[in-house]
Amino acid sequence: CIDQKDKIRKHKFMQNLDLIYSKAQITIIAAAGTDSHYGLPGVGSRPRYLERHVRIGNTKIMQLMRPGSDFPKSPWWDRAWTYQEAVLSKRKLVFTDHQVFYVCNQMYAAESPSICTSNSTRTNSNPFAGPFSFSEMMLPHGSRSYVSYLRDISRRKLSHPSDAINTCLGILKATNTTHIWSAPIETDFASQDHSMALC
């Protein structure tokens, strides 16, 4: 969390979010509630909603939510300044009202039991599939075009107009994309001497 009251310190952190998230061993994501005061469900006094179940004899019948179904409804999912957190963090521990998820470049794990299909094959469907799919976001930087990052960022809500600029600049820095005023330029163009063209 960034202290919102200290404007100078906040600005410094905002300029370095790409470094903070890309170098972090794990990022804890509070994807529940409407603000930072909500807390982490299941930690401290904030409980997580338990899945309902009934026992009939030796059989336990449990209502399972679709993994991550509450996650895209979170304000965290919609905000522009959290985009770098999702894209650049190597490992994420995501707290929602119903479950805790672990997500990294190689795997996804949920706290709830895995869902078994009728032929007893285990499925571990990633709840983050969709328009802001973590798996797509976390492709090696060279595998995604800057335009696809811009598309994702443009769908998110801004607290301040500068959020979009800071997010774009952070992604550009992290992906080592050559740019002029946040407009990416082709590598061939960047390697040539165009000093006269700017006059």
C-alpha positions in Angstrom: 0.0 0.0 0.0 1.2 3.5 -0.8 0.6 6.3 1.7 -1.8 8.6 -0.1 -1.2 11.6 2.2 2.5 12.1 1.4 2.2 13.4 -2.2 6.0 13.5 -2.8 6.6 10.0 -1.5 3.5 8.7 -3.4 4.8 10.2 -6.7 8.2 8.6 -6.2 6.6 5.2 -5.6 4.2 5.6 -8.6 7.2 6.2 -10.8 8.9 3.0 -9.6 6.0 0.5 -9.5 7.4 -1.4 -12.4 10.6 -2.1 -10.3 8.7 -2.8 -7.1 6.4 -5.4 -8.7 8.9 -7.0 -11.1 11.5 -7.5 -8.3 9.0 -8.7 -5.6 9.2 -12.3 -4.4 5.4 -12.4 -4.0 2.7 -9.8 -4.2 -0.3 -9.9 -1.9 -3.4 -8.8 -3.7 -6.4 -7.6 -1.7 -9.2 -8.3 -4.2 -12.1 -8.1 -1.8 -14.0 -5.1 -0.5 -14.3 -1.6 -2.0 -11.3 0.1 -0.4 -8.0 -0.5 1.5 -9.8 -0.5 4.9 -11.7 -3.7 4.1 -8.7 -5.9 5.0 -7.8 -9.4 3.9 -10.6 -11.9 4.3 -9.5 -14.8 6.5 -6.8 -12.7 8.2 -7.5 -11.0 11.5 -11.1 -10.1 12.2 -12.4 -10.2 8.6 -13.8 -13.7 7.9 -14.0 -15.5 4.5 -17.3 -16.8 3.4 -17.3 -20.6 3.8 -18.7 -22.9 1.1 -21.9 -24.4 2.2 -22.1 -28.2 2.7 -24.3 -30.9 4.0 -23.4 -34.3 5.2 -25.8 -37.2 4.4 -24.4 -40.4 6.0 -20.8 -40.8 5.0 -21.3 -38.4 2.0 -20.5 -34.7 2.1 -22.2 -32.6 -0.5 -20.5 -29.2 -1.0 -21.6 -26.1 -2.9 -18.5 -25.0 -4.9 -18.3 -21.6 -6.4 -16.8 -21.4 -9.9 -13.1 -20.6 -9.0 -12.5 -16.9 -9.0 -16.1 -15.9 -10.0 -16.0 -13.0 -7.5 -12.6 -11.8 -8.6 -13.5 -9.8 -11.7 -16.2 -8.0 -9.7 -13.5 -6.5 -7.4 -12.5 -2.8 -7.7 -8.9 -4.0 -7.8 -9.6 -5.8 -11.1 -10.9 -2.6 -12.7 -8.3 0.0 -11.6 -5.5 1.2 -13.9 -2.8 1.6 -11.3 -3.2 -2.0 -10.2 -2.5 -3.3 -13.7 1.3 -3.3 -13.2 0.7 -5.3 -10.1 -1.1 -8.0 -12.1 1.3 -8.0 -15.1 4.7 -7.5 -13.5 4.5 -9.5 -10.3 6.0 -13.0 -10.7 4.0 -14.6 -7.9 0.6 -13.4 -6.6 -1.3 -14.4 -3.5 -4.9 -13.2 -4.2 -7.4 -12.8 -1.3 -11.1 -12.7 -2.2 -14.2 -13.0 0.0 -14.5 -16.7 -0.8 -11.0 -18.0 -1.4 -7.2 -17.4 -1.6 -5.5 -18.0 -4.9 -1.8 -18.5 -5.7 -0.9 -17.5 -9.3 2.4 -17.5 -11.0 3.7 -17.8 -14.6 3.6 -21.6 -14.4 0.6 -22.5 -12.3 -2.6 -21.5 -10.5 -3.8 -23.0 -7.2 -7.0 -22.4 -5.3 -7.8 -22.9 -1.6 -11.1 -24.8 -2.4 -11.1 -28.4 -3.6 -10.4 -29.1 -7.2 -13.5 -29.8 -9.3 -13.6 -33.3 -10.7 -15.4 -34.1 -13.9 -17.6 -37.1 -14.4 -14.7 -39.2 -15.7 -12.7 -38.2 -12.6 -10.1 -36.1 -14.3 -9.0 -33.2 -12.2 -9.5 -29.8 -13.6 -7.8 -26.7 -12.3 -9.3 -24.0 -14.4 -7.7 -20.6 -14.0 -10.3 -18.2 -12.7 -8.5 -15.3 -14.3 -9.3 -16.2 -17.9 -11.2 -13.6 -19.7 -10.6 -10.0 -20.9 -7.9 -9.4 -18.4 -6.5 -13.0 -18.3 -3.5 -13.3 -15.9 -2.1 -16.0 -18.1 -2.1 -13.7 -21.2 -0.9 -10.7 -19.1 2.1 -12.7 -17.9 3.4 -13.8 -21.2 7.1 -13.1 -21.6 7.3 -9.4 -22.4 8.4 -9.9 -26.0 5.4 -12.1 -26.7 2.9 -9.4 -26.3 2.6 -6.2 -28.3 2.4 -2.9 -26.6 -0.9 -2.3 -28.2 -2.4 -5.3 -26.3 -1.2 -3.7 -23.0 -2.8 -0.4 -24.0 -6.0 -2.2 -24.8 -6.1 -3.7 -21.3 -5.1 -0.4 -19.6 -7.8 1.5 -21.5 -10.5 -0.7 -20.1 -9.6 0.1 -16.5 -11.0 2.9 -14.3 -8.8 5.9 -13.5 -8.7 7.7 -10.2 -6.5 10.4 -11.9 -5.6 10.9 -15.5 -2.0 10.4 -14.6 -2.7 6.8 -13.6 -2.9 5.7 -17.3 0.3 7.5 -18.1 2.2 6.1 -15.1 0.9 2.6 -16.0 1.9 2.9 -19.6 5.4 4.2 -18.7 5.8 1.4 -16.1 5.0 -1.3 -18.7 7.3 0.4 -21.3 10.2 0.4 -18.8 9.6 -3.2 -17.7 9.4 -4.4 -21.3 12.4 -2.3 -22.4 10.2 -0.8 -25.2 11.8 2.1 -26.9 9.4 5.1 -27.0 9.1 8.8 -27.4 6.6 10.4 -25.0 5.0 6.9 -24.3 4.5 6.3 -28.1 6.4 3.0 -28.8 8.7 3.0 -31.9 10.0 0.1 -33.9 13.4 -1.3 -33.0 14.7 -0.7 -36.5 13.6 2.9 -36.4 15.0 3.4 -32.9 18.5 2.2 -33.9 18.8 4.7 -36.8 20.0 8.3 -36.4 16.9 10.5 -36.7 18.2 13.6 -35.0 17.5 15.7 -38.1 13.9 14.4 -38.4 13.0 15.9 -35.1 13.9 19.4 -36.2 
